């Protein structure tokens, strides 16, 4: 006996804006990159826009992964046909000239520019490091023997952690301010100078 399927009755949902939903699904999102946004021509396709800027729409087409099997087949055909393997005879793709070179130059300049450090240590680790600094100063070998060193880290590992902590101006600045070693007006460069002066290498 065939099981009869139950079809749910379709309801018109008044709360949904179908036009807005359709536009949202079709949209690919806004371009956040300013150089690309300024150079973009809405009359042209995305592929053509990217080509004119000298950018790749599909990286797999630009940087092709060599296929070992295809190369061996080509070599076998050349041996069978007794043809010389000249690279000049191979068909070369016609490279279109880049129209908007300034876009690539601006992107390269942005990529090379130094970025602010966003790395932060976890709260628990900061508490452990500040505890060690308060108790032992920069005596790393005494830190190693501390009862709170649960993971039995060596003095060199602890020193590396403290150096990392000192390299984060925001967290290290708060620690120095709490100890009264730093005024609120001091900037990041002064923090780094203080950190370098306090680090004692073996």
C-alpha angles and dihedrals in degrees: 000000000000117000111235113230117229113223118206113234111248114240128198108235110212094190093064121085102211094189092054091045091052092050091048092052093047096045117094093204133256122303106242095188107097099205091052092043092053094047095044116117111204091198090066130065121259091248092054093045091053093047092051091051091049093245129131120246092188116024091196090066094046098045104034118198109231113247110221094198094051091048091052091048090053091050091049092050091051091051091048094047091040092232125156115243103238118169091207093065092059116100113256122211116241109245113214117223117253110248100187103043093157091071093061091043091053092047091050090049091051091048092052094047116104114255128213113259111252097175113121131180119236118264094246093052092048090052091051093048094047089048090054093046092049093048103038107015104207099336096123096176090058089049089056091061095047116124091230091061090099096164091052093234117185121245090254092054090049091048090052090051092050091048089052090049091050090051092062105081096195097053096035090046091055090051093050091045091052089053092047092242094120138048118226092241094062115111133220095269092058089049090055091049091052090047092052092048092051096048110097115195123202 
